[in-house]
Amino acid sequence: MFKIQFRTPQGRMVTAQHHDRNEIQRLANKAVADCPETHELRVREIAADEASGDFVWADCTAYFAPADQV
């Protein structure tokens, strides 16, 4: 499961969750294309914490954003 947050051209913050990596990539690409300077893209993936066994949201923005946008 992934969670994505980004800012729209109108300045609104959008949050969405989806299980499909391709859909998250599509949304990330659109966010960066629509607002190259102000998208505030953040992508997180659910992961298990090895120490406690709890599930946590781990940042994975670098996997979805263009290298020059991170």
Secondary structure by P-SEA (a helix, b strand, c coil): cbbbbbbcccbbbbbbbbccaaaaaaaaaaaaaacccccbbbbbbbbbcccccbbbbbbccccccccccc
